[in-house]
Amino acid sequence: MLFYISIFTILLILAIAEVLLKNKKISVITGSLLAVIAGLRFYTGYDFISYKNFFLEVESFSDVINGTIDAESGFLFLNYVFKVMGFNFYTFVLFFSVLSIVLLGYFAYRFTTYPSLVLVYYYARYLLVRDMGQIRSALACIILLYSIPFIIKKKPLQFLIIIFIASLFHVTSWFFVVAYIFNVLFKELTIKNVILLLLIALGIGVIVQIPDSYIWAIPERYNAYFTSPSYTDGQWIVNPVLWMQLVLFIAAYFFIRPTHDMGKNKFNVVIKIYFISSLILISAGTLGTVGGRLSTLFATTEIFITPLLFASISKNKLLNLLFFCGFTVVIFCLIFILSGTYTEYIPYQTIFGL
């Protein structure tokens, strides 16, 4: 536990230094630290063994495309390439982590003023519970960020190309098409629209808890996600993550004033995408796994909304920074510590035995 808290403290210091010194290059150090932490782990994280089994199962190129292994072809292809080159699974994990963080870091560097703020919040909110567990989903979510500019510019072809690339690592990426359609249908979110959509989502959330009414339309391989008790024990409307997201959405909706860092059009698209995440969690009812896997595609935008929100609290930038750091500490404690998730990640160990 002390290891993760220490890393978090270092990341906070780097983020504060970046803001005070106004030096975005510090984010290179921040990103490198994240990549190393995620990439050098050894049997740390709840999906580590599953992904190692995938690596061992890929014996030939046919295994990549014949569907015998329950993973996406893009992910399996990378496994195959590493095996052909003679690298082991631990090298693959390092490469995959570096790839994910480089893509995230570059996007944050290009589109935000202080990318280290984005990265430290990402660590608290997503890196530990997602990137160090569900690595396919994590990379897909990061790739999907690159589709957002094409939603803003209304370029469907380029948008779909990004979706396709992301789907090579997690098939749920195709669901992100909803973001493009949603942006077209709702040019701006009004209070009336928000309330109406929440009520519709609530109604759907009731219906999905009656699987007999629709299970016939679900492919057999996915039936368990809608009927098995291990996948249908979600907290639904008492889910603390849902309420946290709704509070952040409402606060952002009323208090963020778009600046040069994120103009009005960009902000409107990002806030819509974030809102979709909450709608999905509500619509999924007690289908915890389904709701979680789909909502996370959209919830990643939280890493951009939160720094903007706290930058809007007052005219005192230092005070805003302190409030942001304090909130990030709370998120880290809630998501990783108080939830008990940390038990899946201790002790942190590497292939070097450290």
Secondary structure, DSSP 8 states (H G I E B T S, - for coil): -HHHHHHHHHHHHHHHHHHHHT-TTHHHHHHHHHHHHHHSBSS-STTHHHHHHHHHH--STHHHHSS-SSS-HHHHHHHHHHHHTT--HHHHHHHHHHHHHHHHHHHHHHH-S-HHHHHHHHIIIIIIIIITT-HHHHHHHHHHHTTHHHHHTT-HHHHHHHHHHHHTT-GGGGGGHHHHHHHHH-SS--HHHHHHHHHHHHHHHHHTT-GGGTGGGS-GGGTHHHH-TTTS---GGG-HHHHHHHHHHHHHHHH---BTTB-HHHHHHHHHHHHHHHHHHHHTTT-HHHHHHHHHHHHTTHHHHHHHHHHTS-S-HHHHHHHHHHHHHHHHIIIIIITSGGGGT-S--BTT--
